[in-house]
Amino acid sequence: MRLLGVIISADLSLNRHVSVVSSASFYWLRQLRRVRRSLDDESAAILVHAFVTSRDDYCNLLLAGAPKSVTDKLQRVMNAAARVVSGTKKYDHGLTHLLHSELHWLDVAERVTYKLGVTVYKCLHGQAPDYLSELCTPVAQVAERPHLRSASHHLLVVPRFQLDTYGRCTFAVAGPTTWNLFQNNLREPDMQIDCFRRTLKTCLFDQYSAH
């Protein structure tokens, strides 16, 4: 089934969707490699974003909780895209440095985390549709929990779920779970969205240097 451009299999997996996206992305990367010598770095980056990375990021919120085997397919696309932008070859060293330090690209898993964080932020600040906002309930708003420490830390309620495979992948679970893992300063309610975006991205990049 195709819904808003996303292919969802009968078993609710996104394997087919990711495979189609990866195939289309590699097609465009092959086309761009043919003309790469005629492009400056800025033009190459613009075209890669237009035809490849924007495609990979589309609806990537649905990849929350997806197996590494699934996100790895898109990561290979991102790796190849970085090679095209930089003009380096497949087996050249320094891919991690190229991605994180030169291009300032997050890995696929962190791009999903970033999208989750921004979406939850919008839910909490009245900038998202009601059907999403109602899934993000601050602990402080729950009658039995207003005085808990988690309430003062601006944590969200994570609902119980039965299916470990799919339940944890839903926004109702993945959104609050991801939000609760952020540093306390990221959850401050008076933080403006531009500041939130910058701080979240910095925190995600800091994870790479910590490893």
C-alpha positions as CSV (number, residue, x, y, z in Angstrom):
1,M,0.0,0.0,0.0
2,R,1.3,3.5,-0.9
3,L,0.2,6.3,1.4
4,L,1.5,9.9,0.8
5,G,4.4,8.4,-1.2
6,V,5.3,5.9,1.5
7,I,5.1,2.2,0.7
8,I,3.8,0.2,3.7
9,S,3.9,-3.6,3.4
10,A,1.1,-5.9,4.7
11,D,3.2,-6.6,7.8
12,L,3.5,-2.9,8.5
13,S,7.3,-2.9,7.7
14,L,9.1,-0.3,5.7
15,N,11.6,-2.6,4.1
16,R,10.0,-2.2,0.7
17,H,9.8,1.5,1.0
18,V,13.4,1.9,2.0
19,S,14.5,-0.4,-0.8
20,V,12.6,1.7,-3.3
21,V,14.0,5.0,-1.9
22,S,17.5,3.6,-1.9
23,S,17.3,2.4,-5.5
24,A,16.0,5.7,-6.7
25,S,18.6,7.6,-4.8
26,F,21.5,5.5,-6.2
27,Y,20.1,6.1,-9.7
28,W,20.3,9.9,-9.2
29,L,23.8,9.6,-7.7
30,R,25.0,7.7,-10.7
31,Q,23.6,10.5,-12.9
32,L,25.3,13.2,-10.8
33,R,28.7,11.4,-10.9
34,R,28.7,11.7,-14.7
35,V,28.6,15.5,-14.5
36,R,30.4,16.0,-11.2
37,R,33.5,17.4,-12.8
38,S,31.4,20.1,-14.4
39,L,30.0,21.2,-11.0
40,D,31.5,23.2,-8.2
41,D,31.1,21.9,-4.7
42,E,28.1,24.2,-3.9
43,S,26.2,23.2,-7.0
44,A,26.9,19.5,-6.3
45,A,25.6,19.8,-2.8
46,I,22.4,21.6,-3.9
47,L,21.7,18.9,-6.5
48,V,22.4,16.0,-4.1
49,H,20.1,17.6,-1.6
50,A,17.4,18.1,-4.2
51,F,17.5,14.6,-5.7
52,V,18.9,12.4,-2.9
53,T,19.0,13.5,0.8
54,S,15.6,15.2,0.7
55,R,14.2,12.0,-0.7
56,D,15.8,10.0,2.1
57,D,14.5,12.4,4.8
58,Y,11.0,12.4,3.5
59,C,8.7,10.9,6.2
60,N,11.7,9.5,8.0
61,L,9.8,9.9,11.2
62,L,8.3,6.6,10.3
63,L,11.7,5.0,10.8
64,A,11.6,5.5,14.5
65,G,12.6,2.2,16.1
66,A,13.3,0.6,12.8
67,P,15.9,-2.2,12.8
68,K,19.5,-1.2,12.0
69,S,19.4,-3.4,8.9
70,V,16.7,-1.0,7.5
71,T,18.4,2.3,8.4
72,D,21.7,1.0,7.1
73,K,20.3,0.9,3.6
74,L,19.7,4.6,3.8
75,Q,23.0,5.2,5.5
76,R,24.8,3.7,2.5
77,V,22.9,6.2,0.3
78,M,24.1,9.0,2.5
79,N,27.7,7.7,2.4
80,A,27.6,7.6,-1.4
81,A,26.0,11.1,-1.5
82,A,28.8,12.5,0.6
83,R,31.3,11.0,-1.8
84,V,29.6,12.7,-4.7
85,V,29.5,16.1,-3.0
86,S,33.2,15.9,-1.9
87,G,34.4,14.3,-5.1
88,T,36.1,11.5,-3.3
89,K,36.0,7.8,-4.2
90,K,34.3,4.9,-2.6
91,Y,37.3,3.4,-0.8
92,D,39.0,6.7,0.2
93,H,39.6,7.0,3.9
94,G,38.0,9.5,6.2
95,L,34.3,9.0,5.5
96,T,33.2,9.7,9.1
97,H,35.2,12.9,9.2
98,L,33.7,13.9,5.8
99,L,30.1,13.3,6.9
100,H,30.3,14.8,10.4
101,S,33.0,17.5,10.3
102,E,33.1,18.7,6.7
103,L,29.5,18.3,5.5
104,H,27.9,18.5,8.9
105,W,25.5,15.7,8.1
106,L,23.9,13.6,10.8
107,D,23.8,9.8,10.3
108,V,20.4,8.4,9.4
109,A,19.6,7.2,12.9
110,E,20.3,10.7,14.3
111,R,18.3,12.3,11.5
112,V,15.3,10.4,12.7
113,T,16.0,11.4,16.3
114,Y,16.3,15.0,15.2
115,K,13.0,14.8,13.3
116,L,11.3,13.2,16.3
117,G,12.6,15.9,18.6
118,V,11.5,18.8,16.4
119,T,8.1,17.2,15.9
120,V,7.5,16.7,19.7
121,Y,8.7,20.3,20.3
122,K,6.0,21.5,17.8
123,C,3.4,19.3,19.5
124,L,4.2,20.9,22.9
125,H,4.1,24.5,21.5
126,G,0.9,24.4,19.5
127,Q,2.7,24.1,16.2
128,A,1.6,20.6,15.1
129,P,-1.8,19.1,14.2
130,D,-4.1,18.1,17.1
131,Y,-3.9,14.4,16.2
132,L,-0.2,14.5,17.0
133,S,-0.2,17.0,19.8
134,E,-2.7,14.9,21.8
135,L,-0.1,12.1,21.8
136,C,2.4,14.2,23.8
137,T,1.2,14.6,27.4
138,P,3.5,16.2,30.0
139,V,3.8,14.3,33.2
140,A,2.9,17.5,35.0
141,Q,-0.6,17.4,33.5
142,V,-1.4,14.0,34.8
143,A,-3.5,14.3,38.0
144,E,-1.6,11.6,39.9
145,R,1.9,12.8,39.0
146,P,2.1,16.6,39.2
147,H,4.6,16.6,42.1
148,L,6.9,13.9,40.8
149,R,10.5,14.8,39.9
150,S,9.8,13.8,36.3
151,A,7.1,16.5,36.1
152,S,9.7,19.2,37.1
153,H,12.0,17.9,34.4
154,H,9.3,18.4,31.7
155,L,9.1,14.7,30.9
156,L,6.3,13.2,28.8
157,V,4.0,10.3,29.5
158,V,5.1,7.1,27.6
159,P,2.0,5.0,27.1
160,R,2.1,1.2,27.6
161,F,2.2,-0.9,24.5
162,Q,1.7,-4.5,23.8
163,L,3.5,-5.3,20.5
164,D,7.3,-4.8,21.1
165,T,7.8,-4.9,17.3
166,Y,5.5,-2.2,16.2
167,G,4.1,-0.5,19.4
168,R,7.5,1.1,20.3
169,C,7.7,2.5,16.7
170,T,4.5,4.5,16.9
171,F,4.8,8.2,17.4
172,A,2.8,7.9,20.6
173,V,5.6,5.9,22.1
174,A,8.7,6.9,20.1
175,G,8.1,10.6,20.4
176,P,7.8,10.8,24.2
177,T,10.5,8.2,24.7
178,T,13.0,10.2,22.6
179,W,12.0,13.4,24.3
180,N,12.6,12.0,27.7
181,L,16.1,11.0,26.8
182,F,17.1,14.5,25.8
183,Q,19.2,16.7,28.2
184,N,17.2,18.8,30.6
185,N,18.1,22.1,28.9
186,L,16.5,20.8,25.7
187,R,13.2,20.2,27.4
188,E,12.9,23.7,28.8
189,P,9.5,25.0,27.7
190,D,10.6,28.6,27.0
191,M,13.3,27.6,24.5
192,Q,12.6,29.1,21.0
193,I,12.4,26.6,18.1
194,D,15.5,28.0,16.3
195,C,17.5,27.6,19.5
196,F,16.0,24.1,20.0
197,R,17.0,23.0,16.5
198,R,20.6,24.2,16.9
199,T,21.0,22.8,20.4
200,L,19.6,19.5,19.5
201,K,21.8,19.1,16.4
202,T,24.8,20.1,18.5
203,C,23.9,17.4,21.1
204,L,23.6,14.8,18.4
205,F,26.9,15.7,16.9
206,D,28.5,15.6,20.3
207,Q,27.6,11.9,20.6
208,Y,30.0,11.1,17.7
209,S,32.9,12.8,19.5
210,A,32.0,11.0,22.7
211,H,32.5,7.7,20.9
